[in-house]
Amino acid sequence: MALTDASFPKLTLRLDRVLETLRLWLGGKPCAVQVAALPWRRRLDGGVEILLATSRDTGRWVLPKGWPHKKLSLAGSAAQEAWEETGFTGVIGERALGSFFYLKGLDNGLDRRVRVQVFALRVSGQADDWPEKGQREMRWFRPEEAADFVQEPELSALLRNKAVFERLV
């Protein structure tokens, strides 16, 4: 379930949960799970900036994300994805900040519902070289600005949730 802005009614969260349960009862396939890193750093004024990168296929702004790696935890997989896609390294939080759903287009033309677990990555540096270097544009945003650039509504809500960023240390 995605974290939402405190102004959103809790009923919305409960309704999302009920609808997902109903979808499964009616024979829907369980969601696939992906992981994402939310790379962040402190500004000089104490505020937070987060890194978004463009996707390789559509060029839309996204968090570094991908499928879990068999020999890594979900958090470790998120950190690995951040390094592969952006070259950034740092300390990854072991507990997810939240999650969001999106539809992933498959090669056969169908869409698969995917739940993405989001883990905070406090950036400490960037590698000189990484697997997808030069394949993506990257930019640091204030959270509320990043929320305007992403296309997934639940990710946008997570980025607008001030409580998420108050928990970062």
HELIX and SHEET records of a PDB file:
HELIX    1   1 LYS A   10  TRP A   25  1                                  16    
HELIX    2   2 LEU A   74  THR A   86  1                                  13    
HELIX    3   3 PRO A  143  PHE A  149  1                                   7    
HELIX    4   4 PRO A  153  ARG A  160  1                                   8    
HELIX    5   5 LYS A  162  GLU A  166  1                                   5    
SHEET    1   A 4 TRP A  61  VAL A  62  0                                        
SHEET    2   A 4 VAL A  48  THR A  54 -1                                        
SHEET    3   A 4 ALA A  32  ARG A  42 -1                                        
SHEET    4   A 4 LYS A  65  GLY A  66 -1                                        
SHEET    1   B 5 TRP A  61  VAL A  62  0                                        
SHEET    2   B 5 VAL A  48  THR A  54 -1                                        
SHEET    3   B 5 ALA A  32  ARG A  42 -1                                        
SHEET    4   B 5 ASP A 111  GLN A 126  1                                        
SHEET    5   B 5 PHE A  88  ILE A  92 -1                                        
SHEET    1   C 5 TRP A  61  VAL A  62  0                                        
SHEET    2   C 5 VAL A  48  THR A  54 -1                                        
SHEET    3   C 5 ALA A  32  ARG A  42 -1                                        
SHEET    4   C 5 ASP A 111  GLN A 126  1                                        
SHEET    5   C 5 GLY A  98  GLY A 105 -1                                        
SHEET    1   D 3 TRP A  61  VAL A  62  0                                        
SHEET    2   D 3 VAL A  48  THR A  54 -1                                        
SHEET    3   D 3 MET A 138  PHE A 141 -1                                        
END                                                                             
